[in-house]
Amino acid sequence: MLRILLTGFLVAAPLGVAAQDFLPNLYDVTVVETWDTLNVREAPDGKAKVIGTLRSNATGVELLGRDASGKWGRVNIGEQSGWVALRFLKAQASVWKPASLPLALKCGGTEPFWSVQTVESGLVFSEPEAGERKLTLRKVMDRGIEGEPTRGMIAGDDKGRLTAFLQPQQCSDGMSDRAYALAVTVIMDGQDSPSRMLTGCCSIAP
């Protein structure tokens, strides 16, 4: 039987933190004039180089982290990440609902390439040479802390089972300058294939 295990270290969550304060989460651009754009800067500084812009009506912006001042947030723009002033971002309802996964969750890694993502019917795990496996999502577990992203999941098909854990942690795909705020480790084993471990990063951006 093929088994896929995504593992991650559990991290303690601070007491009294509001659900929307946990990251990553999704935000919308706000209080920017319709004719204007929101600058994405190279560093959390109003004088830093502008490396991109977000539309005044941009929605579903994945916030990856905050600077020490709490005034700037890290986001991805194209194949790199930068910083925006948080006063121009408004939090959506948290994507981290109890015992469920974000609808746009996508995880992947390199050397070798692999990916897993949520779909309406469960999960899809894929590799370039092996193609896609559609898995039925059987159970999702959380730590019982509202809005906290650490997740465990169990899914499977007639070939085996997928057991997954993901944790909030800064992560890099090693191929681009994009940043990620979720990390995973994947262990695959089964009767018809050798056991192996994969690592990767995840995004919740639509």
GILINZI-V290082 format. One record per residue. N is the residue number from 1. PHI is phi in whole degrees, 0 to 359 (none if undefined). OMEGA is omega in degrees with one decimal (NA if undefined). D_FIRST is the distance of its C-alpha to the first C-alpha in whole Angstrom. Layout:
BEGIN
{{N PHI OMEGA D_FIRST} {N PHI OMEGA D_FIRST}}
END
This chain:
BEGIN
{{1 none -179.6 0} {2 276 178.4 4} {3 231 178.3 6} {4 240 -176.6 10} {5 238 175.1 13} {6 259 -175.0 16} {7 240 176.1 19} {8 206 177.9 23} {9 287 177.5 25} {10 282 179.4 27} {11 238 -178.5 31} {12 285 178.8 34} {13 257 179.3 35} {14 293 179.3 39} {15 286 174.7 41} {16 78 -180.0 43} {17 273 179.3 41} {18 291 -175.8 41} {19 303 -176.5 38} {20 286 179.4 39} {21 280 177.0 40} {22 286 178.6 36} {23 235 5.0 35} {24 282 173.2 34} {25 207 -175.8 35} {26 256 -177.4 37} {27 227 175.1 41} {28 243 174.3 43} {29 290 -178.0 46} {30 219 179.0 50} {31 47 171.9 53} {32 246 -179.0 54} {33 303 -175.4 56} {34 301 -179.1 55} {35 273 -174.0 57} {36 254 176.6 55} {37 227 177.4 52} {38 262 -178.2 50} {39 287 170.9 50} {40 254 -172.9 47} {41 252 -176.9 49} {42 294 -178.8 47} {43 218 179.9 48} {44 284 -175.7 49} {45 206 -178.4 52} {46 296 178.8 55} {47 259 -178.2 56} {48 289 -178.6 53} {49 300 175.7 52} {50 278 -178.2 51} {51 252 179.4 48} {52 177 179.4 47} {53 219 172.9 48} {54 246 178.8 46} {55 298 -179.5 48} {56 295 179.4 50} {57 249 -179.0 48} {58 296 178.3 44} {59 233 177.2 42} {60 66 177.3 38} {61 280 -178.4 39} {62 279 176.8 36} {63 271 -171.6 38} {64 260 -177.8 36} {65 185 177.6 39} {66 235 175.9 43} {67 280 -175.1 45} {68 298 -178.9 47} {69 283 -176.2 50} {70 77 -178.2 48} {71 259 -177.0 50} {72 234 179.4 47} {73 235 -179.4 44} {74 269 179.7 41} {75 222 173.5 40} {76 266 175.3 38} {77 220 -174.4 41} {78 64 -178.6 39} {79 260 178.3 38} {80 217 177.8 39} {81 240 179.3 40} {82 205 -172.0 43} {83 234 176.1 45} {84 234 176.4 47} {85 289 -174.4 49} {86 293 178.6 48} {87 294 178.9 51} {88 257 177.5 50} {89 239 177.7 46} {90 241 -176.6 46} {91 291 167.6 42} {92 282 170.6 40} {93 300 -176.6 39} {94 304 176.6 36} {95 282 -175.4 32} {96 266 178.0 31} {97 277 -179.3 31} {98 304 174.6 30} {99 53 178.0 26} {100 210 179.5 25} {101 246 173.6 25} {102 301 -176.3 28} {103 296 -176.4 28} {104 253 -178.8 28} {105 298 177.1 26} {106 224 177.5 24} {107 236 178.9 23} {108 192 179.3 23} {109 208 -179.3 23} {110 235 177.4 24} {111 53 0.2 24} {112 273 177.4 21} {113 284 176.0 22} {114 204 175.7 19} {115 205 172.1 20} {116 217 -179.5 19} {117 213 177.6 21} {118 280 172.4 22} {119 228 -175.5 23} {120 302 -175.7 25} {121 265 -179.7 22} {122 150 -179.3 19} {123 230 172.0 18} {124 234 175.8 17} {125 253 -177.2 16} {126 217 172.6 17} {127 222 -176.2 18} {128 306 -175.4 21} {129 273 -175.5 19} {130 262 -178.6 16} {131 79 -174.9 18} {132 259 170.7 17} {133 237 177.2 14} {134 270 -174.4 15} {135 244 175.6 14} {136 278 179.8 15} {137 280 -174.9 17} {138 263 -177.7 17} {139 201 173.0 19} {140 235 -178.3 21} {141 240 173.4 23} {142 230 -175.7 26} {143 267 178.6 28} {144 78 178.2 31} {145 252 -174.0 33} {146 304 175.5 35} {147 81 -177.8 34} {148 282 -168.5 32} {149 281 -177.2 29} {150 304 -176.5 27} {151 222 167.8 23} {152 236 -178.8 20} {153 212 175.8 18} {154 231 177.7 14} {155 216 -179.9 13} {156 187 173.8 10} {157 216 -177.3 10} {158 287 178.2 9} {159 264 -178.6 6} {160 163 -172.0 5} {161 229 173.5 8} {162 245 173.9 11} {163 242 -170.4 13} {164 230 171.4 16} {165 226 174.0 20} {166 229 -174.7 23} {167 227 175.0 26} {168 288 -177.6 30} {169 195 177.8 31} {170 298 -170.9 33} {171 215 177.7 30} {172 231 179.0 31} {173 277 176.8 29} {174 76 -177.3 31} {175 237 -178.7 32} {176 221 176.5 35} {177 262 175.1 37} {178 290 178.0 35} {179 249 178.2 35} {180 226 -178.5 32} {181 244 176.5 32} {182 226 179.1 28} {183 237 177.9 26} {184 223 169.1 22} {185 235 -175.4 20} {186 243 173.8 16} {187 245 -179.6 13} {188 244 174.6 10} {189 209 180.0 8} {190 188 -177.7 5} {191 295 -175.0 5} {192 256 -180.0 7} {193 210 -179.9 9} {194 289 177.6 11} {195 288 177.8 11} {196 204 -179.0 14} {197 243 177.6 16} {198 235 175.4 18} {199 232 -179.8 21} {200 189 -178.0 23} {201 235 -179.2 26} {202 229 176.2 26} {203 227 175.6 29} {204 246 -178.2 30} {205 292 178.5 33} {206 297 NA 33}}
END
